[in-house]
C-alpha cells in the first residue's frame, strides 16, 4: 500500500513553545491530507483537512491560530502547534488517500506530543 | 453529518474464541465501511473493508457483514490469537469523503 511518513514520532517541548509536525506521502501525491488528534483510549478526532495550495478546513472547535496547517507541496503537510500548553499533549496522526485509486486512508505513524 | 456508534468499548476473550464488534451508522448515503486495527502507540492500519453493494466479506480469520437496511455492520474475528489484541475502529464514509470513526474497541485476547 501507499506510505505516509510522519515526523517526529515523539516530541517533548516546554509550555509556550511551538512544535512542528510533518506528514509526507512518500510514493504518491496527496492533494488532501487529514490531521487527527487522539487522546488515550479514545477515537480519532478529525482536526482539519489540509488542502494543497489553499487554506486548511478546520473542524468546529479547533483553533485555527493554535494549530497552523501548511500544505505547500503535493507530498508534504505540516501541523504547527503554537504556544503549546500541557492540555495540547496528545497523539497527533495524519492520513492521506491515493487520488483516484480508492477510498482507503493511509495513516502516518503518529506523533506523541508531551508539553511540560 | 454522519454518526458512528461502536460497541463494545472493551472486549476480553480467551485465545481461540471468536470476537464480534458492532457498529451502527446514521447516514444512509454512506457506502464504504473500513475497519482499522491500531496497536498501542502505532498507526491505524486497514484490515478489511466492505462496500454497500456487498453483504459480507471474508479474509482468512476476519469477516465483515453489512446490513444496509438496519444501518449496521460488524467485524468478526475467529480463532483469536494474542497478537489480535489491539484497538479496532470502524468507520463509515460516502465514497472518498472523510470517514467518520467509531470510538474504538479494545480487544484483549488472553493466552
Interface residues (C-beta under 8 A of the other chain):
Chain A: X1 X34 X41 X42 X43 X44 X46 X49 X91 X93 X97 X102 X103 X104 X105 X107 X108 X109 X110 X112
Chain B: X32 X34 X41 X42 X43 X44 X45 X46 X49 X87 X89 X93 X95 X96 X98 X99 X101 X102 X103 X104 X106
